[in-house]
Every structure is written in structure tokens, then in C-alpha cells.
Amino acid sequence: MKRPRGGITWTRRPHVQKMLRTVADPGTPVTDETLSGMSPRRSAAYLRDLLMLHGVLPPADRNLALFDRWLDEALDRISEPGHRQVVGRFASWHVRRRLRGFADPGPVTGKQTQQARGEVSQAIAFLAWLHGRGRALADCRQADVDAW
């Protein structure tokens, strides 16, 4: 590590110790899915980076993985089932697809995932705004879009 003291400080945190115990447990597979279930996200992402760096996990695009986790959490916060479905489809067919295209030549940048999160957040906000006006997406008209 460039700064070993920072690594020692990081490993002393209770949530990090819990993550490390989980990864060290022989009954727990060291997989991306295991790490995705850990909190806080930043510490889990840092641990994932360390495990990839040392060959424990295969290389993966960090920003793409962080976006996928953020998206799952964002979809879980949508209380309206129809809205959750529409946003999920939009994210899968438009946003994630575009991000994966960016990932082909090299890793996705933080700016690209920030833009993607913004697009999904705007879609969620727009649907909530429509709902607040008593409109369904199927009934949305240009005047609604202009008012938005």
C-alpha cells in the first residue's frame, strides 16, 4: 500500500472487521455477490478492489458495479410498482446498455456513472411528479412534459 498507516486505520473500523471476518469464513464464498451484500458501499468497493488487485476476484469494472448496486437500491425505494417496472426497464434497456458499451474499450468513468444516476433519478422524479398530478405515464401529454 502507498500509505500502510491508512490501511491499518481502515482495518480497525468495526464494519471493516465484520467484512473481513465474513470474507475469511471458510463457509462463505468470496464472490462479487457476497461483497455486494456488504455495507457501507464504499468499504465494500474498496475491499473488492483489494481482492481484485491480488487475484482473489477476477477483474471487474468498479464503477459499473457501483452503479448496478446503486440502481438496485434506487429501484427498491420506489413504492409504486408500475413506476418501479418502468424505471427498471428504462435503466436496463437504455442506461445500463449504454454504460456497458462504454465499458467495452475500458473501464466506465465516475462521470459516466454520475450521468447515468442522474438520468435514472430524473425518470423517478418525473414519474412521481406525474403521479402527484393524478396522471399515469400512459396519459402523459406534451403539456405535462412542458410543465415539468
Secondary structure, 3 states (H helix, E strand, C coil): CCCHHHHHHHHCCHHHHHHHHHHHCCCCCCCHHHHHCCCCHHHHHHHHHHHHHCCCCCCCCHHHHHHHHHHHHHHHCCCCHHHHHHHHHHHHHHHHHHHHHHHCCCCCCHHHHHHHHHHHHHHHHHHHHHHHCCCCHHHCCHHHHHHC
